[in-house]
Amino acid sequence: MPEYVGGRKILIVEDEKVVADTLGTILSSYGYDIRVAYSAEAAMHTVSQWPPNLAILDVILPKMNGIELALMLKQRFASCHVLLFSGQPSVEGLMQKARNEGHEFEILAKPVHPSVMLDAISSLLRQNDIGASA
């Protein structure tokens, strides 16, 4: 489960509103500062005023996919961690293309149990703590 979460900002980008809102509620209950966007375009507007420590992105989004959004976020906010998740087996091709271009992202398969998501979030954010203290 999460350790210290104070002030950690997490952006959730998921076009299924129930999934996005539920995940947001769960993470808020653990003390994370949460923003939810239902499209990549809305997410880009949000981060222009609120840069997150971590972005949780659905891979399959309308218009711009989550991997494209992840690349844009990493370009603008190098310290922002990205956690992808998807319920579609067809994302492997997109993931492979990103790997071929030198980008490595962690991905979880939907449905994701909240404890698995919380552990992945904690692990990614801990990397910031280790980097900051080194």
N, C-alpha and C positions, 0 to 999 in steps of 0.2 A: 504494500500500500504506500501511498505517497508519504514522503518525509516532509521537510520544510517546503511549503508552497507559497509563502507570503509574497504577494505582489507579482506572481507569475502570471503572465498574460497568454491565454490560449485562444486562438481563432479556430472555430469549427466551420468548415465549408462542406455542406451536404445539401443536395437538392430535395431530399425527402425530409420535409419539415418535422415530422414526428421524431425521426431518428436524430436530427440535429438538435431539436429542442430538448429531447430526453437526455442526450449526451451532455448538453450544456447544463442542465439541471443537476445531473450527477456530479460533474466536475465542479460546479459552483458550490455544491454541498461539501466538497473537500477543500474549499478555500481558494480555488483558482479564480482569477479575473477572466471572465469569458465574454466573447463576442461570437455571434452566430451569423453566418451569411449563407444564403441559399443558392448562390451562383458565384462563379469566379469573378465576374464583373463587380458584384456587390462586395466581395472580399477585397478587391483592389481598392475600392473606395474606402473601406474600413481601415485598411492598413496605412493609407495615406495620412490618417490622423491618429492611429493607434497601432504602432509596430508591436507585433506579438513576439513572445519568446519561443512559441511553438505553434505550428499550424497543423491541424488534423484535417486532412483533405480526402474527400471521396474521389476516387480516380475517374469515375464516369459522371461527368457533369455536362449540362447543356452548353453548347458553343465551345468553350475552352475546357479541356480535360484537366484533372487534378495534377497530372505530371507537368503540364505546361505551366500551370499556376505555381507549382512548387519551384520550378526553375526561375520564374519571375520573382518570387519571394526571396529565394536564395541570392539572386542578383542584387536586389534592393536592400536586403537585410541579411548579411552573411551569417550573423549569429542566430538567426531564426532556424530552429529545428523543424523538420517536416516528418509527419507520420501519415502515411497513406493507408486508406482502407477501402475495400471493395468486395462486393458480392458477385462480381462478374468474372468468370474464368477467362474471358477474352482480354483481360488487361495484361497478360504476360507479354504480348507483343509490344505494348507501350513501355512496359518495364524494361524489356530487353533493349529497346531503342535507346532509352535513357542510359542504361549501363554501357552500351556501345559508345555513347557520347561522353562517358566518364562521370556519370551521375549515379549515385547509389542512394536509394531511399529504403527505409523500413516500411513494410506493408503488412497489414493485418487483414485476414479474411473475415467478411461479415457472415453471419452475425458474430459480433465480438462481445464476449462477456465483460462487464464493467471492470472486474478485477484484472483481466488481461490488459485492457486499455490503460488502466491506472498504473500498472507495472511498467508498461512501455513508455508512458509519459514520464514517470518518475526517472526511469533509466536515461531517457534523452535529456531531460533537464539537469540531471546529475552531471552530465558531460560538461555543461556550462560551469558548474561548481568546481569540477576538477580542473578545467582549463583556467579558471579565474584564480585558483589557489596555487597553480604551478608557476 
